Every structure is written in structure tokens, then in C-alpha cells.
Amino acid sequence: MDINHILQQIIILAPPFLFALTFHELAHGYVAWRLGDPTAKNAGRLTMNPLKHLDPLGVLAFIIMKIGWAKPVPVNPVYFRDPRQGMLLVALAGPGANMLLAVASAILVKLLLTLHPFIPLFLLNPLAQMLAASVWINVMLAVFNLVPIPPLDGSKILAGVLPPEMARGYEKLEPYGFILLLILFYLGLISQVIMPIIRFANNLLLG
């Protein structure tokens, strides 16, 4: 095991990963707050401090499987004028924020590479690698969170577009969602579905 290589990977991956997770959860909380729900704000979650958002298991999953998550921002839909629409918008905010960061990171890495005659290589290479990692991480978070299995954002998005009766039946799966995710991870089905999408989007942005 090459400890130096592992440390280099952590140095390159940790900043964009923490920023992506934090921005994702902040987006959920901010949209909820704008729609009238102060729950996330009162819990101190409208912040870019990653320590407020990290889930140790999600961080460990990222280190092992390159797929991770943060602590969900608390949301109370009773504050929304239209709870179904409000939850749909809040759920979309997280993946939307990650796709915005992925696009911005791709633009920045291309801009940075055009400036290589003016930037020393010892600065250029780590920054370019970090930005390229940011593209991958943010695409991964956006795509993974769109999987329609509770408690991921995709389940709330799907519940928001289903007819109310079907949505209520679908939401009964929530207590079993995490177990279902673990089973699908173990069988490799999640990776088989989302990794081709992640690779395609990553290549599209960086190509």
C-alpha cells in the first residue's frame, strides 16, 4: 500500500467532496427557507461549514465506494403553501446545486489549463486535478441522489410527481429504504445503473 499516494488522493479529493456535500445540503435548506420553512435555519444548517453537514457513514462510503452522502437537512413541509410542490422543489435543489458546481468546475479546469504558461506546474497540476475531481464528485452526488429510493432526493421528487394516492403508498417504503439501498449496493445494481451515467456526464463536461 502506497501511503504517499493515498495521502495525495485525500488531499485532492477532500476539498471538492466537502464543498459538494455542504453546498448540496445548503441548497436544500435555503430553498426550504425561501419557501417559508425555518427548520434548517433554526438547526444551524444554512451554513457552508462542512462539520454541520457531514455524515460519518457517508464519508466512509465515499472513501470505500466513491459514492457518499451527508446528513439530510431537516425540512418541515407544514410550512409550505403547497407541501407536495414544496418538497419537490427542496428535493430538486440538492442535485441541481451539484450539477451547477460540476459545470462551474469543468469551466474552471478548462480555463486553468489555458493559463498553464503563466502558472507554475506545482500549482497548476493539483488545482486542475482538484477541479476535475470536483466535476466527478458533483456529477456522482447529483446522479446518486436522483435514485428514487428513500431517503434519497429522487424518492421525494418521484413522490411529488406521482398522483397523491400512489405517492402515499410509495412513501410507506421510507422505513425500509436504507436497507434496500444497502442490498442494491451489495449486489452491485446501484453501480451498474448509475456509473455509466456518471461517466457519460463527466466525459461530456470535461471532453
N, C-alpha and C positions, 0 to 999 in steps of 0.2 A: 504494500500500500504506500503510495507516494503522498506523504503528509503535506509537502510543499504544494503539490498540485491541488489537493483538497482545500488547503487554505486559500489558494488563488481563486478557486471556484467560488468559495464562500464570499470572498471579497468582491468578486464580480457580480454574484447573484443576489447577495443580501440587500444592498440598497434598492435596486429596482423591485425586488419582491416585497419588501416592507412598504415601499411607496405605493405599489399597486394595490396591495391589500388595504392599506389605510385609505387611499383615495376611493376605492370601491365602497367601503363601509361609510365613509363620509358622504358619498353621493346618496346612498340610501337615506341616511339621517337627514341630510339637507333637504331632499325632495319631500320627505315626510314633514319636516318642519315648515316648509313653504306651503304645504297643503293643510297646515293647522295643527299638526301633532308635535307637542313639545317633549315627548318622551325621550328621544335620543339626546336632545339638547340638555334636558334635566339630568340625564345619566352621564353627562360629560363626554358624549361620543361625537359631537360636532367638532372634531379636532384632527389635526394631522399628526398627532403624537401616536406612533405605532403601538406603543405599550398599552394604549386604551383599547386596541382592536385585536391584538394577537390571540390566537387560539393555539396552545402548545401542540395539540394533536395535529392541527392543520399545518403548522410549521414542520413538524416531524414528517408528515405525509409528503410535503414538498421536497424535503431532503431525500427521502427514500424513493418516491414515485414521480417526482416533478409535477405533482398536482396538489394544490393546497387550498386552504380557506382560512377565514378569520372568524372571530366571534360575531354572530349576527347582531346587527343594531336593533335595539328594541323599538317596535312600532306598535301603536295602538290605533287600529282603524276606526274606532268610535269617534275620533276627532275629525275624520274626513267627511266632507259633504256627501260624497258617494264612496262608501268603503270599498266596493269592488274595484272601481276605477282607480281610487287612491292607491290601493295595494298593488295594482298592476303597474302604475307609474313608478312607485317606490321600487318594485322588483326590477323594472327595466333600467333604473338609474345606475345600479351597480355594474352590470355588464356593459352598459353604454359608456360609463366612465372609463372602463378598462379599454374599450375599443378606441376611445378618444386618445388615451395615453399611448396605445400601440401605434396609432397613426402619427402622433406627435413624435414618438421615439424614432420611428422609421424616417421621418423627415429630417430629424436632427442628426441621425447617424449618417445619412447621405450628405448633409451639409458639412458635417465634420470631416468626412473623407475628402471633400473638395478643398478643404483648408490644410491638407497634410503638408504642403511645402512650408507652412508658417507655424506649425505646431510640432514640437519635438516628439519623436516616436514613443518615448517612455510615457508621455502623457496621452498621445493620440490612441495608442492601442488599447489601454484599459478603458478609456472613455467610450471608444467605439464598441468594444465588447460589452460594456455595461448597457449601452443603448440598444444593441442588438438583443441582449438578454431581456431587456425591458419589453421589446416587441413580442418575443416569445411568451414571456410571463403574462403579459396583459391579454394576449390572444387566448392563452390557456385558461386564465381566470374567467374571461368572458364566455368562452365556449363551454367550459365545465359547468359554470353556474347556470347555463341555459338548459342543462339536462333537466327534464321535467319530473324529477323525483324529490320529494320533500327531504330536507328543508331547503334545497337549492332554489335559486330565484326562478328557474324555469317552471317549478311547480306552482308558484304564485302567479306567474304570467299565464300559465295554462288555466288555472282556476279563474283568472279574471276574464278569460275569453269564452270559457265553457258556459252553457246555459246554467242558471242558478242551481237547479236541482242536481244536474250532473256534477257541478263544482262542489256541492256539499258532500256528495258521495266520494268524490276524488280526495277531498281534504281529510277524509277519515283514514287515509293511508299515512298521514303525517307521523303518528307514533312509531310506525314501522319503517319509515323512510331511511333512517341512518343504517339500520340493519340490512335493508335491501341494497343500499349503496355498497356496504362492505362486501356483500355476497357478489355483486356485479364486479367490484374491483378484483376480488379473489379469482373470479372466473375469467377475468381479463376482458369482459364485454364492454366496460366503460371505455377502456383504452382503444379497443378495436373500433368503436364508433367515433370517438372524438379526436383521436390523434391524427387521422387523415385530414380532418377539417382544420385542425390547428396547424399542421404542416403546410397545407394549401394557403391559408391566410398569411402565415408567416413568410412564405416564399413570395406571395403576391406583394406584400408590403416592402420586403427587402430586395426583391428581384430587380 
